[in-house]
């Protein structure tokens, strides 16, 4: 009815690829990637400015299949985006703080409120929901100690759901690869 399954047929919200029905994004698992896909991920993770032609040369393919693989890796959610990595200090942020934070009390509403509120706070560059003594770990970057104190007093301290926070000041960044370990 659908003909050759090596072709891709779109129907409703699913796709048939080589006889396998896939629905939505992120349907492929890392284990299903071949060595060339993994090499593309490694190369782009190190330098996302590589052109398709440069990438193709490094994986020993022509540009067209390399481009197709890269787009598939994007569609499948392995590549979330492409960003420039800025130097925080050169951009005027001399203080990096890891802030352990506890909610006032535990409820889905408070947690959702907190997670939504922090999305609009530029100084909070990373946030992790954690287990244990604290509910969240925040990475905060500000200009100096005075601006951090002002941030804590007027921004983070004014979020209704925040119950307690404990600040840890980073003395020196030892490692930050911005990368994901790939097998």
C-alpha positions, -999 to 999 in steps of 0.1 A, spaced: 0 0 0 27 25 9 53 11 -15 90 9 -7 96 14 30 131 28 23 113 60 14 98 82 40 61 86 41 44 113 63 10 105 76 -9 121 105 18 129 130 41 99 123 68 90 99 77 55 85 114 51 81 127 17 69 95 0 82 97 17 116 70 41 127 83 72 145 62 98 162 72 133 173 107 145 182 136 127 198 126 92 188 162 79 181 184 67 209 222 74 212 229 37 208 214 38 173 238 63 160 267 50 139 303 61 142 299 89 116 269 104 134 289 103 167 319 119 149 297 147 136 285 153 172 320 154 186 332 178 159 303 202 162 305 201 200 341 213 197 335 238 169 299 246 159 311 271 133 323 243 109 307 246 75 290 216 60 319 213 36 345 213 64 325 188 84 321 166 54 358 165 48 365 155 85 340 126 84 349 115 49 315 120 33 303 144 6 285 176 17 250 164 9 249 133 32 267 152 59 241 180 57 213 154 59 229 137 89 234 170 107 198 180 101 186 146 113 207 149 145 190 183 150 155 170 143 161 140 167 171 164 195 208 154 198 218 189 187 197 215 207 212 246 191 244 265 183 257 291 207 288 314 210 306 307 243 313 341 259 339 349 284 319 359 315 347 381 330 353 400 298 316 406 296 317 423 330 307 394 353 335 391 379 315 370 404 302 335 398 281 320 426 266 286 431 235 291 452 218 262 470 181 270 474 152 256 493 115 263 486 93 277 515 75 244 514 70 216 489 42 218 465 39 214 427 25 250 425 55 265 444 80 245 423 63 255 390 61 291 401 99 292 410 109 275 377 88 298 357 100 330 375 137 323 371 134 319 333 133 357 331 163 364 354 194 369 333 218 366 361 207 330 367 226 312 339 219 276 351 194 259 374 191 223 385 163 207 404 181 184 429 174 158 455 187 160 491 189 190 514 183 216 487 156 218 460 177 237 434 212 247 426 216 279 407 246 293 389 245 331 392 268 356 375 271 392 384 295 421 381 308 422 417 299 415 453 278 446 456 257 437 425 253 402 439 241 415 472 216 437 454 205 408 432 199 386 463 181 414 481 158 426 453 155 397 429 160 362 443 150 372 478 117 386 465 105 354 448 76 342 469 85 305 467 121 309 480 125 298 516 162 296 521 194 300 501 231 293 507 257 310 485 290 295 475 314 319 458 336 304 430 372 314 435 384 299 402 368 280 374 389 249 369 370 231 342 340 241 320 340 223 287 304 232 278 303 197 263 286 164 268 306 132 272 301 110 241 309 73 241 
